[in-house]
């Protein structure tokens, strides 16, 4: 797909240029061109000094290329460490490559400048990275909607919980699992999970549950719970 989008953005590419752009071998480029031809894409190659790989002028895919503003926004949405912890680093790199390939040259340069000039660092200061040994297992359970049994560290003791996982949230560099325990939806710090097993049972998800809305409300309630001060007031009649 990245190869197809690149060829649609420029009239002629050499195999070496495409290989460098996509970080693959020239042999892979020719193999992918053959695959696109077999799929009915109107591409051809020519030899000689002005030769190269071409796409039929005016032909386009059903995909709309992103605008410069959309590409710039996508460049700022990444949290590389979080994506890598979820095991999606290679997928994210591939997606970014396809976005860049879909852009005309002038917008591609603008998107690259965004990445060079702005960097998002989500975790707060003075925090050590928290080991999250069971993040992959929890993420898989969230995605596949499977119930899990966890052993959870609470203070100096551990407790066992059977949970219906509903979503994952990263807050200031720390991962939290939002899950239903019995009839109550609660959050659990993933770094405190010391054992996790995924069950064959389907997790029960509350009707119309909205992860972002629940997290916002829960965070506000937590903030208010910290603002308690016992005092004695003298009031006039």
C-alpha positions, 0 to 999 in steps of 0.5 A: 500500500505504501508503494502504491501511494508513493507511485501515485504521488510522483510520476516516476520512481526508480526501483532504487529510490523506492527501496530507499524510501521504504527501507526495503531491497530493490528485489522486494520492490520488483516483487511488490510491483508484480503483486500489484500488477497481478491484482489489477493495478495499472503499473509498468516499468521501463528501462533506460536512462529515463526509465522507472516505475510508473502508475497510469496517470489519473488512476487512484485508489479509493483512499483519500490522502490526508491533508497537511494539517491531518498529517501534522496532527498525526505526528504529534499523537504518538507516545512511542514508549507506550506504543512499544510497550503494547508491542505495536512499535512496528505497526506504528512505524508502518502506519507512519510510513503509509501516511507520509507516502500518501502526501504530496512532496511539499506536504511530506516535507511539512510533516517531517518538520513537525517531527523534527521540531515537536516531541511528546514526552508523556511521563512526569519528572522524577519517575522510574519506569514501572515494570509491566510484566503482564501488560501484553496479556492484559492488552490481549484480554482487553482486545479479545474481550476475555475475562481474566484472573489476576493476583494484585499487589495491594500494600504489603499483601496480594489479593486475587480478582476475577475481572472483566477488562474494559480498557487500558489507560496511560496516565503520566507514564503509568498504565491502568486497567479499567475493569469490572469486578463483580458489579463495580467498574474500577481501575487497577495499576498494571504494574501491581499485577503479579500474575495474570491468566486469561480465561475462555469466558467472554468478558461482560461489558456494561451497556454503552460504557464509554472508557474516556468518559468514565476515566474523566469522571473517575479522575475528577472524583479522585482529585476531590477525594484528596481535597479534604480538610477538617475545620470548625466554622463559626457562623453568624445567625 
